[in-house]
Amino acid sequence: MLKTLLCSRLGIELPIFSAGMGPIAGPELVAAVSNAGGLGVLGCTSMSPEEIRAVVRRTYDLTDKPFGVDLILPARIDQSGTKMSDVAELIPEEHKKAAQSIAEELGVNQNSAVSNMDRNALGTDAEAQIEVVMEENVPVFVGALGSPGFIAKRLQDAGVVVMSVVGNTKQAVSVVKDGAEVVIAQGTEGGGHTGHVGTIALLPQVLDAVDVPVVAAGGIGDGRGLAAALVMGCQAVWVGTRFLATEEAGIQGWQKAGIVAAADQSPVISRSYTGKRFRMLPNKWTKAWEDNELDPLPMPLQPVLTGMTIGPLATDRGGKEGISMNGAGNIAGLIDSILPASEVVEQLASEAEACIARLSSNVAQQGEE
Ligand SMILES: Cc1cc2nc3c(=O)[nH]c(=O)nc-3n(C[C@H](O)[C@H](O)[C@H](O)COP(=O)(O)O)c2cc1C
């Protein structure tokens, strides 16, 4: 009942994608979602090409179903793979001092916190990362933030379906012009990097503006959200926050408990980790930047500053309570249990089927009256 044309094209049974969410969306989560009939997508942004190869191969060990790789693409492509240490030199001294004094106040042990500064800065090695996607025959590539234009044709020639995450209609039109074959439209209520337009306003506008399949994202956490997206004309949903509270998600138990405890208005938007608007549960680092007279720097400066002072952005895995980045969307208020990811997929599908059946019978009854 729920299988869409996009599902058929991808070779999956259910129109449910788990969102790429940095290392949180690792092989275990992705394989569980794909094995349950959806499409799991690995979050590979902060990984080196060889790390991506390793997680892709691990995923192939766990599933023979289709899956994808998600990367944050930079607005301007820097092919050289700029190192964190190069970016660090561009950070103003006053920001370094401010960040250090915040870290000291928070009691962060500077020596154990600092990232490996030889790594490439966030979003500066995309071409080499995507090369691995093609070499390993990953069936789906998802690009977030920037345009896939520099690589879309090569990906398509290699048989990879190219999808782009967008936050407004103008971006949707632009990524399709640049080669995206599927648009994932994420409303502001979504967890992680986020725009300004709400999901229910965004979807019909994007559906009208592009002639490729549209996938709904932002605030979808149960079958009612999935049914609504399908009724609007979307061909699948891209779900992040709901999959954080699963057994397979690569975050700490206290972070999962935080999602379960959160109310709808608990997540806030902060630029304090990545320099871009990121919806997350607040913590000491976000609050300290709110109180600071200096604004966070733009990407990629702020994530390097964060990495230099409180540790790598990939603190989701092995994260420190109170300091680790804790992405979550407004749908967190609906989530009251930590489940196996396969159960989340099954619940989403069965609730959506029930909703659509209820709607059809209500409409039919009203027609008879
Ligand atoms: C903790 C967290 C990390 C995220 N990291 C990424 C990422 O690395 N790449 C990306 O494209 N989107 C990322 N996102 C956004 C999701 O892909 C997705 O668009 C969003 O979670 C959908 O809204 P929802 O949280 O309401 O389901 C992240 C979201 C969360 C909650």
The ligand as an SDF file (V2000), in Angstrom:
LIG
                    3D

 31 33  0  0  0  0  0  0  0  0999 V2000
   21.9250   14.4830   15.5650 C   0  0  0  0  0  0  0  0  0  0  0  0
   21.6830   14.8350   14.1380 C   0  0  0  0  0  0  0  0  0  0  0  0
   22.7530   14.8630   13.2580 C   0  0  0  0  0  0  0  0  0  0  0  0
   22.5460   15.1700   11.9140 C   0  0  0  0  0  0  0  0  0  0  0  0
   23.6010   15.1290   11.0430 N   0  0  0  0  0  0  0  0  0  0  0  0
   23.3660   15.2640    9.7160 C   0  0  0  0  0  0  0  0  0  0  0  0
   24.3990   15.0190    8.7610 C   0  0  0  0  0  0  0  0  0  0  0  0
   25.5330   14.6810    9.1180 O   0  0  0  0  0  0  0  0  0  0  0  0
   24.0800   15.1560    7.4510 N   0  0  0  0  0  0  0  0  0  0  0  0
   22.8150   15.5070    7.0410 C   0  0  0  0  0  0  0  0  0  0  0  0
   22.5670   15.5720    5.8370 O   0  0  0  0  0  0  0  0  0  0  0  0
   21.8380   15.7400    7.9180 N   0  0  0  0  0  0  0  0  0  0  0  0
   22.0850   15.6070    9.2310 C   0  0  0  0  0  0  0  0  0  0  0  0
   21.0500   15.7830   10.1260 N   0  0  0  0  0  0  0  0  0  0  0  0
   19.7080   16.1610    9.6290 C   0  0  0  0  0  0  0  0  0  0  0  0
   18.9530   14.9030    9.2150 C   0  0  0  0  0  0  0  0  0  0  0  0
   19.5710   14.3620    8.0680 O   0  0  0  0  0  0  0  0  0  0  0  0
   17.4750   15.1440    8.8880 C   0  0  0  0  0  0  0  0  0  0  0  0
   17.3400   16.0460    7.8180 O   0  0  0  0  0  0  0  0  0  0  0  0
   16.6450   15.6200   10.0730 C   0  0  0  0  0  0  0  0  0  0  0  0
   17.0000   14.9250   11.2370 O   0  0  0  0  0  0  0  0  0  0  0  0
   15.1560   15.4080    9.7500 C   0  0  0  0  0  0  0  0  0  0  0  0
   14.3260   15.9440   10.7320 O   0  0  0  0  0  0  0  0  0  0  0  0
   13.8630   15.1460   12.0530 P   0  0  0  0  0  0  0  0  0  0  0  0
   15.0330   15.1850   12.9650 O   0  0  0  0  0  0  0  0  0  0  0  0
   12.7140   15.9470   12.5530 O   0  0  0  0  0  0  0  0  0  0  0  0
   13.4760   13.7680   11.6360 O   0  0  0  0  0  0  0  0  0  0  0  0
   21.2360   15.4890   11.4620 C   0  0  0  0  0  0  0  0  0  0  0  0
   20.1590   15.4560   12.3650 C   0  0  0  0  0  0  0  0  0  0  0  0
   20.3670   15.1230   13.6890 C   0  0  0  0  0  0  0  0  0  0  0  0
   19.1940   15.0500   14.6060 C   0  0  0  0  0  0  0  0  0  0  0  0
  1  2  1  0
  2  3  1  0
  2 30  2  0
  3  4  2  0
  4  5  1  0
  4 28  1  0
  5  6  2  0
  6  7  1  0
  6 13  1  0
  7  8  2  0
  7  9  1  0
  9 10  1  0
 10 11  2  0
 10 12  1  0
 12 13  2  0
 13 14  1  0
 14 15  1  0
 14 28  1  0
 15 16  1  0
 16 17  1  0
 16 18  1  0
 18 19  1  0
 18 20  1  0
 20 21  1  0
 20 22  1  0
 22 23  1  0
 23 24  1  0
 24 25  2  0
 24 26  1  0
 24 27  1  0
 28 29  2  0
 29 30  1  0
 30 31  1  0
M  END
$$$$
